[in-house]
Amino acid sequence: MPTKGDPSGKGAAQRAKFRPQSEFVRFTLTDEQKKIIKTSSFTASAMSDAIEELTQEGYKITFRWDDYGECQGCWLVAPDKDNDNAGLILAGRGSTGLKAFKQAYWLHTVEFKAIWPHPTGTSKQELDD
């Protein structure tokens, strides 16, 4: 009977033991930044183009319900190597997946200009709407 996992110890779980954990980028949006994000237009076509751009650069994009923020979440996970953001995760939150992605993409492109700050503490981000 086959066993679960990786009995030979050669799979991703074994390799992950030697890889440092990624850390979340910690930030707090100002009221002005929240207003800018909320009022900016972001169509489904723009989202599609942005997703294509990020994945071509090696970013992983994840959408799901965020239990911590009690909202929809979008996480941009930086490529593992040769990237200024390696080892970091940038989160966006909103009432919909589109709004969560819009926030994460705005932070990535406008606020951080594609180079994310290193984790500096904890914060619980508010929704953009």
N, CA, C and O atoms as CSV, one atom per row, in Angstrom:
chain,resi,resn,atom,element,x,y,z
A,1,MET,N,N,0.841,-1.181,0.000
A,1,MET,CA,C,0.000,0.000,0.000
A,1,MET,C,C,0.885,1.243,0.000
A,1,MET,O,O,1.785,1.350,0.833
A,2,PRO,N,N,0.652,2.182,-0.912
A,2,PRO,CA,C,1.473,3.389,-0.951
A,2,PRO,C,C,1.269,4.241,0.307
A,2,PRO,O,O,0.187,4.255,0.894
A,3,THR,N,N,2.301,4.932,0.697
A,3,THR,CA,C,2.215,5.815,1.864
A,3,THR,C,C,2.104,7.249,1.400
A,3,THR,O,O,2.496,7.594,0.286
A,4,LYS,N,N,1.564,8.075,2.272
A,4,LYS,CA,C,1.447,9.495,1.959
A,4,LYS,C,C,2.799,10.171,2.126
A,4,LYS,O,O,3.686,9.664,2.812
A,5,GLY,N,N,2.936,11.318,1.491
A,5,GLY,CA,C,4.143,12.117,1.666
A,5,GLY,C,C,5.236,11.742,0.701
A,5,GLY,O,O,4.973,11.262,-0.402
A,6,ASP,N,N,6.446,11.960,1.116
A,6,ASP,CA,C,7.613,11.731,0.275
A,6,ASP,C,C,8.574,10.813,1.033
A,6,ASP,O,O,9.500,11.296,1.685
A,7,PRO,N,N,8.365,9.489,0.955
A,7,PRO,CA,C,9.179,8.580,1.754
A,7,PRO,C,C,10.669,8.640,1.434
A,7,PRO,O,O,11.493,8.316,2.289
A,8,SER,N,N,11.025,9.044,0.228
A,8,SER,CA,C,12.446,9.114,-0.108
A,8,SER,C,C,13.086,10.410,0.360
A,8,SER,O,O,14.309,10.547,0.310
A,9,GLY,N,N,12.283,11.363,0.814
A,9,GLY,CA,C,12.824,12.626,1.322
A,9,GLY,C,C,13.405,13.516,0.260
A,9,GLY,O,O,14.287,14.323,0.553
A,10,LYS,N,N,12.937,13.398,-0.980
A,10,LYS,CA,C,13.516,14.180,-2.068
A,10,LYS,C,C,12.558,15.225,-2.643
A,10,LYS,O,O,12.917,15.931,-3.584
A,11,GLY,N,N,11.363,15.332,-2.100
A,11,GLY,CA,C,10.355,16.219,-2.672
A,11,GLY,C,C,10.395,17.621,-2.115
A,11,GLY,O,O,11.333,18.023,-1.425
A,12,ALA,N,N,9.339,18.355,-2.439
A,12,ALA,CA,C,9.240,19.765,-2.056
A,12,ALA,C,C,9.257,19.946,-0.545
A,12,ALA,O,O,9.853,20.899,-0.043
A,13,ALA,N,N,8.611,19.043,0.184
A,13,ALA,CA,C,8.578,19.172,1.652
A,13,ALA,C,C,9.988,19.090,2.233
A,13,ALA,O,O,10.330,19.835,3.152
A,14,GLN,N,N,10.789,18.200,1.705
A,14,GLN,CA,C,12.161,18.064,2.191
A,14,GLN,C,C,12.988,19.303,1.832
A,14,GLN,O,O,13.762,19.800,2.651
A,15,ARG,N,N,12.817,19.794,0.606
A,15,ARG,CA,C,13.577,20.981,0.181
A,15,ARG,C,C,13.167,22.205,0.989
A,15,ARG,O,O,13.999,23.067,1.273
A,16,ALA,N,N,11.894,22.288,1.361
A,16,ALA,CA,C,11.393,23.445,2.098
A,16,ALA,C,C,12.029,23.582,3.468
A,16,ALA,O,O,12.067,24.682,4.020
A,17,LYS,N,N,12.526,22.499,4.025
A,17,LYS,CA,C,13.187,22.557,5.332
A,17,LYS,C,C,14.395,23.488,5.303
A,17,LYS,O,O,14.767,24.069,6.322
A,18,PHE,N,N,14.989,23.621,4.153
A,18,PHE,CA,C,16.220,24.400,4.036
A,18,PHE,C,C,15.994,25.782,3.442
A,18,PHE,O,O,16.942,26.545,3.261
A,19,ARG,N,N,14.766,26.099,3.145
A,19,ARG,CA,C,14.421,27.388,2.570
A,19,ARG,C,C,13.831,28.274,3.655
A,19,ARG,O,O,12.953,27.824,4.391
A,20,PRO,N,N,14.281,29.515,3.781
A,20,PRO,CA,C,13.691,30.390,4.795
A,20,PRO,C,C,12.238,30.713,4.468
A,20,PRO,O,O,11.848,30.745,3.301
A,21,GLN,N,N,11.451,30.950,5.496
A,21,GLN,CA,C,10.049,31.308,5.332
A,21,GLN,C,C,9.925,32.692,4.710
A,21,GLN,O,O,10.727,33.583,4.987
A,22,SER,N,N,8.917,32.862,3.870
A,22,SER,CA,C,8.620,34.189,3.344
A,22,SER,C,C,7.948,35.008,4.440
A,22,SER,O,O,7.289,34.462,5.326
A,23,GLU,N,N,8.124,36.317,4.367
A,23,GLU,CA,C,7.525,37.215,5.357
A,23,GLU,C,C,6.578,38.178,4.658
A,23,GLU,O,O,6.793,38.575,3.512
A,24,PHE,N,N,5.517,38.545,5.384
A,24,PHE,CA,C,4.571,39.509,4.847
A,24,PHE,C,C,5.126,40.920,4.954
A,24,PHE,O,O,5.754,41.278,5.950
A,25,VAL,N,N,4.890,41.716,3.921
A,25,VAL,CA,C,5.224,43.132,3.951
A,25,VAL,C,C,4.192,43.789,4.869
A,25,VAL,O,O,2.990,43.610,4.673
A,26,ARG,N,N,4.640,44.531,5.844
A,26,ARG,CA,C,3.739,45.189,6.802
A,26,ARG,C,C,3.662,46.676,6.463
A,26,ARG,O,O,4.686,47.335,6.288
A,27,PHE,N,N,2.454,47.187,6.372
A,27,PHE,CA,C,2.254,48.587,6.024
A,27,PHE,C,C,0.885,49.012,6.508
A,27,PHE,O,O,0.031,48.172,6.792
A,28,THR,N,N,0.677,50.294,6.601
A,28,THR,CA,C,-0.626,50.847,6.926
A,28,THR,C,C,-0.927,51.932,5.904
A,28,THR,O,O,-0.153,52.875,5.738
A,29,LEU,N,N,-2.047,51.791,5.228
A,29,LEU,CA,C,-2.444,52.798,4.247
A,29,LEU,C,C,-2.952,54.042,4.957
A,29,LEU,O,O,-3.675,53.952,5.949
A,30,THR,N,N,-2.570,55.199,4.443
A,30,THR,CA,C,-3.111,56.455,4.968
A,30,THR,C,C,-4.525,56.640,4.408
A,30,THR,O,O,-4.917,55.959,3.461
A,31,ASP,N,N,-5.273,57.551,4.990
A,31,ASP,CA,C,-6.613,57.838,4.484
A,31,ASP,C,C,-6.546,58.325,3.039
A,31,ASP,O,O,-7.415,57.990,2.234
A,32,GLU,N,N,-5.532,59.104,2.706
A,32,GLU,CA,C,-5.376,59.606,1.339
A,32,GLU,C,C,-5.101,58.455,0.365
A,32,GLU,O,O,-5.668,58.419,-0.728
A,33,GLN,N,N,-4.239,57.521,0.756
A,33,GLN,CA,C,-3.956,56.373,-0.100
A,33,GLN,C,C,-5.210,55.525,-0.307
A,33,GLN,O,O,-5.476,55.071,-1.420
A,34,LYS,N,N,-5.974,55.312,0.752
A,34,LYS,CA,C,-7.220,54.548,0.650
A,34,LYS,C,C,-8.164,55.211,-0.345
A,34,LYS,O,O,-8.792,54.534,-1.160
A,35,LYS,N,N,-8.261,56.541,-0.277
A,35,LYS,CA,C,-9.139,57.287,-1.176
A,35,LYS,C,C,-8.675,57.133,-2.625
A,35,LYS,O,O,-9.494,56.931,-3.521
A,36,ILE,N,N,-7.383,57.228,-2.851
A,36,ILE,CA,C,-6.831,57.097,-4.204
A,36,ILE,C,C,-7.151,55.716,-4.771
A,36,ILE,O,O,-7.615,55.599,-5.906
A,37,ILE,N,N,-6.904,54.672,-3.982
A,37,ILE,CA,C,-7.155,53.306,-4.452
A,37,ILE,C,C,-8.639,53.099,-4.716
A,37,ILE,O,O,-9.019,52.537,-5.743
A,38,LYS,N,N,-9.465,53.546,-3.802
A,38,LYS,CA,C,-10.903,53.325,-3.926
A,38,LYS,C,C,-11.484,54.023,-5.148
A,38,LYS,O,O,-12.358,53.470,-5.816
A,39,THR,N,N,-11.015,55.214,-5.446
A,39,THR,CA,C,-11.586,55.984,-6.556
A,39,THR,C,C,-10.913,55.704,-7.895
A,39,THR,O,O,-11.395,56.170,-8.928
A,40,SER,N,N,-9.819,54.959,-7.902
A,40,SER,CA,C,-9.148,54.681,-9.171
A,40,SER,C,C,-9.899,53.606,-9.950
A,40,SER,O,O,-10.436,52.660,-9.373
A,41,SER,N,N,-9.926,53.768,-11.253
A,41,SER,CA,C,-10.593,52.815,-12.126
A,41,SER,C,C,-9.683,51.610,-12.346
A,41,SER,O,O,-8.478,51.761,-12.547
A,42,PHE,N,N,-10.265,50.422,-12.305
A,42,PHE,CA,C,-9.487,49.202,-12.542
A,42,PHE,C,C,-10.434,48.180,-13.152
A,42,PHE,O,O,-11.185,47.514,-12.439
A,43,THR,N,N,-10.396,48.059,-14.466
A,43,THR,CA,C,-11.306,47.180,-15.189
A,43,THR,C,C,-10.807,45.738,-15.165
A,43,THR,O,O,-9.670,45.464,-14.781
A,44,ALA,N,N,-11.668,44.838,-15.575
A,44,ALA,CA,C,-11.281,43.427,-15.682
A,44,ALA,C,C,-10.161,43.262,-16.707
A,44,ALA,O,O,-9.283,42.416,-16.534
A,45,SER,N,N,-10.186,44.060,-17.768
A,45,SER,CA,C,-9.126,44.019,-18.778
A,45,SER,C,C,-7.791,44.476,-18.192
A,45,SER,O,O,-6.749,43.876,-18.459
A,46,ALA,N,N,-7.831,45.539,-17.393
A,46,ALA,CA,C,-6.605,46.019,-16.740
A,46,ALA,C,C,-6.080,44.967,-15.767
A,46,ALA,O,O,-4.870,44.772,-15.648
A,47,MET,N,N,-6.996,44.291,-15.070
A,47,MET,CA,C,-6.594,43.233,-14.145
A,47,MET,C,C,-5.915,42.095,-14.907
A,47,MET,O,O,-4.881,41.582,-14.479
A,48,SER,N,N,-6.495,41.712,-16.019
A,48,SER,CA,C,-5.914,40.652,-16.843
A,48,SER,C,C,-4.504,41.011,-17.299
A,48,SER,O,O,-3.590,40.189,-17.229
A,49,ASP,N,N,-4.338,42.245,-17.768
A,49,ASP,CA,C,-3.005,42.707,-18.201
A,49,ASP,C,C,-2.021,42.718,-17.042
A,49,ASP,O,O,-0.864,42.330,-17.205
A,50,ALA,N,N,-2.474,43.163,-15.868
A,50,ALA,CA,C,-1.607,43.227,-14.691
A,50,ALA,C,C,-1.198,41.830,-14.236
A,50,ALA,O,O,-0.045,41.608,-13.866
A,51,ILE,N,N,-2.140,40.888,-14.264
A,51,ILE,CA,C,-1.817,39.505,-13.895
A,51,ILE,C,C,-0.791,38.934,-14.855
A,51,ILE,O,O,0.161,38.282,-14.428
A,52,GLU,N,N,-0.971,39.168,-16.141
A,52,GLU,CA,C,-0.011,38.695,-17.142
A,52,GLU,C,C,1.377,39.284,-16.883
A,52,GLU,O,O,2.378,38.569,-16.930
A,53,GLU,N,N,1.432,40.575,-16.614
A,53,GLU,CA,C,2.701,41.256,-16.339
A,53,GLU,C,C,3.408,40.637,-15.128
A,53,GLU,O,O,4.596,40.319,-15.184
A,54,LEU,N,N,2.660,40.472,-14.039
A,54,LEU,CA,C,3.257,39.940,-12.809
A,54,LEU,C,C,3.726,38.492,-12.969
A,54,LEU,O,O,4.805,38.131,-12.498
A,55,THR,N,N,2.916,37.666,-13.633
A,55,THR,CA,C,3.319,36.272,-13.797
A,55,THR,C,C,4.516,36.146,-14.734
A,55,THR,O,O,5.354,35.264,-14.548
A,56,GLN,N,N,4.608,37.012,-15.732
A,56,GLN,CA,C,5.783,37.006,-16.607
A,56,GLN,C,C,7.050,37.364,-15.828
A,56,GLN,O,O,8.144,36.918,-16.172
A,57,GLU,N,N,6.891,38.174,-14.775
A,57,GLU,CA,C,8.024,38.550,-13.926
A,57,GLU,C,C,8.319,37.489,-12.863
A,57,GLU,O,O,9.276,37.626,-12.101
A,58,GLY,N,N,7.503,36.437,-12.808
A,58,GLY,CA,C,7.754,35.347,-11.888
A,58,GLY,C,C,6.983,35.390,-10.584
A,58,GLY,O,O,7.218,34.563,-9.703
A,59,TYR,N,N,6.067,36.337,-10.441
A,59,TYR,CA,C,5.270,36.432,-9.220
A,59,TYR,C,C,4.174,35.370,-9.218
A,59,TYR,O,O,3.633,35.021,-10.268
A,60,LYS,N,N,3.855,34.867,-8.037
A,60,LYS,CA,C,2.723,33.972,-7.845
A,60,LYS,C,C,1.599,34.823,-7.259
A,60,LYS,O,O,1.831,35.636,-6.364
A,61,ILE,N,N,0.387,34.635,-7.766
A,61,ILE,CA,C,-0.765,35.415,-7.306
A,61,ILE,C,C,-1.797,34.443,-6.743
A,61,ILE,O,O,-2.189,33.481,-7.403
A,62,THR,N,N,-2.227,34.709,-5.523
A,62,THR,CA,C,-3.192,33.839,-4.861
A,62,THR,C,C,-4.396,34.650,-4.397
A,62,THR,O,O,-4.249,35.740,-3.845
A,63,PHE,N,N,-5.575,34.111,-4.626
A,63,PHE,CA,C,-6.827,34.714,-4.161
A,63,PHE,C,C,-7.526,33.729,-3.236
A,63,PHE,O,O,-7.552,32.529,-3.512
A,64,ARG,N,N,-8.090,34.224,-2.142
A,64,ARG,CA,C,-8.932,33.405,-1.273
A,64,ARG,C,C,-9.499,34.270,-0.158
A,64,ARG,O,O,-9.113,35.427,0.008
A,65,TRP,N,N,-10.411,33.697,0.596
A,65,TRP,CA,C,-10.950,34.381,1.756
A,65,TRP,C,C,-9.845,34.524,2.783
A,65,TRP,O,O,-9.125,33.564,3.059
A,66,ASP,N,N,-9.703,35.716,3.355
A,66,ASP,CA,C,-8.676,35.997,4.349
A,66,ASP,C,C,-9.313,35.979,5.733
A,66,ASP,O,O,-10.010,36.920,6.114
A,67,ASP,N,N,-9.073,34.912,6.481
A,67,ASP,CA,C,-9.632,34.797,7.833
A,67,ASP,C,C,-9.105,35.894,8.751
A,67,ASP,O,O,-9.839,36.396,9.602
A,68,TYR,N,N,-7.844,36.266,8.586
A,68,TYR,CA,C,-7.240,37.288,9.438
A,68,TYR,C,C,-7.940,38.635,9.251
A,68,TYR,O,O,-8.278,39.305,10.227
A,69,GLY,N,N,-8.155,39.025,7.998
A,69,GLY,CA,C,-8.784,40.317,7.708
A,69,GLY,C,C,-10.290,40.238,7.552
A,69,GLY,O,O,-10.958,41.264,7.420
A,70,GLU,N,N,-10.831,39.024,7.567
A,70,GLU,CA,C,-12.260,38.790,7.369
A,70,GLU,C,C,-12.770,39.469,6.100
A,70,GLU,O,O,-13.741,40.226,6.127
A,71,CYS,N,N,-12.092,39.180,4.989
A,71,CYS,CA,C,-12.420,39.775,3.697
A,71,CYS,C,C,-11.789,38.926,2.595
A,71,CYS,O,O,-11.152,37.909,2.868
A,72,GLN,N,N,-11.975,39.356,1.358
A,72,GLN,CA,C,-11.283,38.703,0.253
A,72,GLN,C,C,-9.817,39.146,0.272
A,72,GLN,O,O,-9.516,40.301,0.570
A,73,GLY,N,N,-8.930,38.239,-0.043
A,73,GLY,CA,C,-7.513,38.572,-0.040
A,73,GLY,C,C,-6.834,38.215,-1.345
A,73,GLY,O,O,-7.242,37.285,-2.041
A,74,CYS,N,N,-5.815,38.950,-1.663
A,74,CYS,CA,C,-4.956,38.674,-2.803
A,74,CYS,C,C,-3.523,38.805,-2.314
A,74,CYS,O,O,-3.159,39.810,-1.704
A,75,TRP,N,N,-2.708,37.789,-2.582
A,75,TRP,CA,C,-1.315,37.811,-2.147
A,75,TRP,C,C,-0.410,37.706,-3.357
A,75,TRP,O,O,-0.577,36.828,-4.203
A,76,LEU,N,N,0.546,38.610,-3.427
A,76,LEU,CA,C,1.591,38.539,-4.444
A,76,LEU,C,C,2.811,37.955,-3.762
A,76,LEU,O,O,3.329,38.523,-2.801
A,77,VAL,N,N,3.267,36.822,-4.261
A,77,VAL,CA,C,4.437,36.161,-3.698
A,77,VAL,C,C,5.587,36.386,-4.671
A,77,VAL,O,O,5.500,36.044,-5.851
A,78,ALA,N,N,6.657,36.965,-4.158
A,78,ALA,CA,C,7.793,37.322,-5.002
A,78,ALA,C,C,8.531,36.077,-5.483
A,78,ALA,O,O,8.512,35.038,-4.821
A,79,PRO,N,N,9.183,36.191,-6.644
A,79,PRO,CA,C,10.014,35.081,-7.118
A,79,PRO,C,C,11.081,34.725,-6.081
A,79,PRO,O,O,11.517,35.574,-5.304
A,80,ASP,N,N,11.486,33.471,-6.083
A,80,ASP,CA,C,12.417,32.982,-5.068
A,80,ASP,C,C,13.817,33.582,-5.145
A,80,ASP,O,O,14.461,33.760,-4.112
A,81,LYS,N,N,14.296,33.893,-6.332
A,81,LYS,CA,C,15.684,34.335,-6.423
A,81,LYS,C,C,15.837,35.497,-7.392
A,81,LYS,O,O,14.968,35.755,-8.225
A,82,ASP,N,N,16.941,36.180,-7.267
A,82,ASP,CA,C,17.295,37.275,-8.172
A,82,ASP,C,C,16.192,38.317,-8.321
A,82,ASP,O,O,15.947,38.811,-9.421
A,83,ASN,N,N,15.540,38.644,-7.241
A,83,ASN,CA,C,14.494,39.651,-7.256
A,83,ASN,C,C,14.602,40.450,-5.967
A,83,ASN,O,O,14.837,39.879,-4.902
A,84,ASP,N,N,14.434,41.755,-6.053
A,84,ASP,CA,C,14.512,42.604,-4.861
A,84,ASP,C,C,13.490,42.210,-3.799
A,84,ASP,O,O,13.696,42.471,-2.613
A,85,ASN,N,N,12.402,41.589,-4.211
A,85,ASN,CA,C,11.329,41.231,-3.286
A,85,ASN,C,C,11.366,39.771,-2.843
A,85,ASN,O,O,10.424,39.293,-2.212
A,86,ALA,N,N,12.426,39.072,-3.161
A,86,ALA,CA,C,12.529,37.652,-2.805
A,86,ALA,C,C,12.306,37.474,-1.307
A,86,ALA,O,O,12.832,38.233,-0.493
A,87,GLY,N,N,11.521,36.462,-0.958
A,87,GLY,CA,C,11.245,36.167,0.442
A,87,GLY,C,C,10.118,36.984,1.048
A,87,GLY,O,O,9.877,36.905,2.253
A,88,LEU,N,N,9.419,37.771,0.227
A,88,LEU,CA,C,8.351,38.630,0.742
A,88,LEU,C,C,7.007,38.290,0.097
A,88,LEU,O,O,6.947,37.752,-1.008
A,89,ILE,N,N,5.938,38.616,0.813
A,89,ILE,CA,C,4.574,38.454,0.327
A,89,ILE,C,C,3.855,39.787,0.528
A,89,ILE,O,O,3.878,40.356,1.619
A,90,LEU,N,N,3.224,40.274,-0.523
A,90,LEU,CA,C,2.480,41.532,-0.454
A,90,LEU,C,C,0.990,41.210,-0.517
A,90,LEU,O,O,0.539,40.545,-1.450
A,91,ALA,N,N,0.228,41.673,0.461
A,91,ALA,CA,C,-1.200,41.375,0.538
A,91,ALA,C,C,-2.036,42.578,0.142
A,91,ALA,O,O,-1.682,43.725,0.411
A,92,GLY,N,N,-3.156,42.284,-0.503
A,92,GLY,CA,C,-4.189,43.267,-0.772
A,92,GLY,C,C,-5.491,42.702,-0.250
A,92,GLY,O,O,-5.712,41.493,-0.321
A,93,ARG,N,N,-6.353,43.550,0.273
A,93,ARG,CA,C,-7.619,43.076,0.840
A,93,ARG,C,C,-8.763,43.948,0.332
A,93,ARG,O,O,-8.591,45.142,0.089
A,94,GLY,N,N,-9.935,43.328,0.176
A,94,GLY,CA,C,-11.103,44.059,-0.282
A,94,GLY,C,C,-12.357,43.233,-0.133
A,94,GLY,O,O,-12.309,42.078,0.290
A,95,SER,N,N,-13.477,43.828,-0.482
A,95,SER,CA,C,-14.746,43.109,-0.390
A,95,SER,C,C,-14.921,42.135,-1.548
A,95,SER,O,O,-15.762,41.239,-1.482
A,96,THR,N,N,-14.132,42.304,-2.611
A,96,THR,CA,C,-14.134,41.373,-3.745
A,96,THR,C,C,-12.688,41.049,-4.105
A,96,THR,O,O,-11.761,41.747,-3.695
A,97,GLY,N,N,-12.511,39.988,-4.872
A,97,GLY,CA,C,-11.175,39.630,-5.332
A,97,GLY,C,C,-10.561,40.715,-6.206
A,97,GLY,O,O,-9.361,40.978,-6.125
A,98,LEU,N,N,-11.386,41.346,-7.046
A,98,LEU,CA,C,-10.895,42.428,-7.899
A,98,LEU,C,C,-10.364,43.586,-7.065
A,98,LEU,O,O,-9.301,44.131,-7.362
A,99,LYS,N,N,-11.105,43.966,-6.016
A,99,LYS,CA,C,-10.664,45.072,-5.165
A,99,LYS,C,C,-9.402,44.703,-4.380
A,99,LYS,O,O,-8.536,45.553,-4.169
A,100,ALA,N,N,-9.293,43.462,-3.953
A,100,ALA,CA,C,-8.100,43.011,-3.238
A,100,ALA,C,C,-6.881,43.048,-4.162
A,100,ALA,O,O,-5.803,43.490,-3.764
A,101,PHE,N,N,-7.065,42.578,-5.406
A,101,PHE,CA,C,-5.966,42.613,-6.369
A,101,PHE,C,C,-5.598,44.049,-6.714
A,101,PHE,O,O,-4.418,44.385,-6.813
A,102,LYS,N,N,-6.610,44.901,-6.896
A,102,LYS,CA,C,-6.355,46.311,-7.222
A,102,LYS,C,C,-5.477,46.949,-6.150
A,102,LYS,O,O,-4.548,47.693,-6.465
A,103,GLN,N,N,-5.773,46.657,-4.882
A,103,GLN,CA,C,-4.977,47.218,-3.789
A,103,GLN,C,C,-3.541,46.689,-3.824
A,103,GLN,O,O,-2.590,47.462,-3.708
A,104,ALA,N,N,-3.386,45.378,-3.982
A,104,ALA,CA,C,-2.042,44.793,-4.014
A,104,ALA,C,C,-1.242,45.323,-5.202
A,104,ALA,O,O,-0.063,45.650,-5.065
A,105,TYR,N,N,-1.883,45.408,-6.365
A,105,TYR,CA,C,-1.190,45.886,-7.560
A,105,TYR,C,C,-0.831,47.364,-7.435
A,105,TYR,O,O,0.248,47.776,-7.861
A,106,TRP,N,N,-1.723,48.163,-6.857
A,106,TRP,CA,C,-1.427,49.588,-6.641
A,106,TRP,C,C,-0.233,49.739,-5.706
A,106,TRP,O,O,0.664,50.544,-5.958
A,107,LEU,N,N,-0.226,48.965,-4.632
A,107,LEU,CA,C,0.915,49.026,-3.707
A,107,LEU,C,C,2.202,48.652,-4.426
A,107,LEU,O,O,3.224,49.321,-4.270
A,108,HIS,N,N,2.152,47.583,-5.215
A,108,HIS,CA,C,3.343,47.112,-5.925
A,108,HIS,C,C,3.864,48.147,-6.917
A,108,HIS,O,O,5.062,48.428,-6.951
A,109,THR,N,N,2.967,48.715,-7.725
A,109,THR,CA,C,3.417,49.589,-8.808
A,109,THR,C,C,3.559,51.053,-8.427
A,109,THR,O,O,4.511,51.713,-8.844
A,110,VAL,N,N,2.621,51.569,-7.638
A,110,VAL,CA,C,2.609,53.000,-7.348
A,110,VAL,C,C,3.336,53.322,-6.042
A,110,VAL,O,O,4.289,54.101,-6.032
A,111,GLU,N,N,2.888,52.730,-4.960
A,111,GLU,CA,C,3.441,53.079,-3.647
A,111,GLU,C,C,4.881,52.591,-3.462
A,111,GLU,O,O,5.744,53.348,-3.020
A,112,PHE,N,N,5.135,51.326,-3.802
A,112,PHE,CA,C,6.467,50.756,-3.555
A,112,PHE,C,C,7.354,50.765,-4.790
A,112,PHE,O,O,8.535,50.426,-4.701
A,113,LYS,N,N,6.807,51.145,-5.938
A,113,LYS,CA,C,7.556,51.215,-7.196
A,113,LYS,C,C,8.339,49.928,-7.457
A,113,LYS,O,O,9.509,49.954,-7.839
A,114,ALA,N,N,7.649,48.791,-7.234
A,114,ALA,CA,C,8.123,47.426,-7.510
A,114,ALA,C,C,9.196,46.917,-6.543
A,114,ALA,O,O,9.667,45.791,-6.702
A,115,ILE,N,N,9.595,47.714,-5.544
A,115,ILE,CA,C,10.552,47.238,-4.529
A,115,ILE,C,C,9.890,47.390,-3.167
A,115,ILE,O,O,9.761,48.495,-2.639
A,116,TRP,N,N,9.474,46.258,-2.611
A,116,TRP,CA,C,8.700,46.268,-1.378
A,116,TRP,C,C,9.578,46.510,-0.160
A,116,TRP,O,O,10.736,46.091,-0.133
A,117,PRO,N,N,9.036,47.184,0.847
A,117,PRO,CA,C,9.797,47.371,2.091
A,117,PRO,C,C,9.884,46.050,2.849
A,117,PRO,O,O,9.003,45.198,2.738
A,118,HIS,N,N,10.930,45.896,3.599
A,118,HIS,CA,C,11.059,44.683,4.396
A,118,HIS,C,C,10.134,44.765,5.596
A,118,HIS,O,O,9.828,45.861,6.067
A,119,PRO,N,N,9.687,43.631,6.092
A,119,PRO,CA,C,8.734,43.632,7.216
A,119,PRO,C,C,9.231,44.492,8.375
A,119,PRO,O,O,10.404,44.454,8.748
A,120,THR,N,N,8.297,45.273,8.936
A,120,THR,CA,C,8.688,46.217,9.987
A,120,THR,C,C,7.843,46.107,11.239
A,120,THR,O,O,8.023,46.910,12.154
A,121,GLY,N,N,6.941,45.163,11.324
A,121,GLY,CA,C,6.075,45.050,12.492
A,121,GLY,C,C,4.776,44.402,12.103
A,121,GLY,O,O,4.719,43.644,11.135
A,122,THR,N,N,3.744,44.687,12.840
A,122,THR,CA,C,2.445,44.103,12.526
A,122,THR,C,C,1.436,45.192,12.264
A,122,THR,O,O,1.532,46.299,12.793
A,123,SER,N,N,0.474,44.859,11.442
A,123,SER,CA,C,-0.637,45.778,11.197
A,123,SER,C,C,-1.802,44.980,10.676
A,123,SER,O,O,-1.603,43.959,10.018
A,124,LYS,N,N,-3.001,45.412,10.950
A,124,LYS,CA,C,-4.195,44.786,10.392
A,124,LYS,C,C,-4.788,45.794,9.434
A,124,LYS,O,O,-5.344,46.815,9.842
A,125,GLN,N,N,-4.661,45.493,8.155
A,125,GLN,CA,C,-5.064,46.413,7.108
A,125,GLN,C,C,-6.574,46.472,6.994
A,125,GLN,O,O,-7.259,45.453,7.083
A,126,GLU,N,N,-7.086,47.685,6.796
A,126,GLU,CA,C,-8.520,47.877,6.595
A,126,GLU,C,C,-8.876,47.607,5.143
A,126,GLU,O,O,-8.023,47.648,4.256
A,127,LEU,N,N,-10.150,47.331,4.922
A,127,LEU,CA,C,-10.638,47.135,3.557
A,127,LEU,C,C,-10.563,48.436,2.785
A,127,LEU,O,O,-10.527,49.519,3.371
A,128,ASP,N,N,-10.540,48.321,1.453
A,128,ASP,CA,C,-10.478,49.515,0.626
A,128,ASP,C,C,-11.850,50.093,0.328
A,128,ASP,O,O,-11.943,51.107,-0.365
A,129,ASP,N,N,-12.919,49.481,0.828
A,129,ASP,CA,C,-14.248,50.003,0.498
A,129,ASP,C,C,-15.124,50.119,1.691
A,129,ASP,O,O,-16.274,50.544,1.574
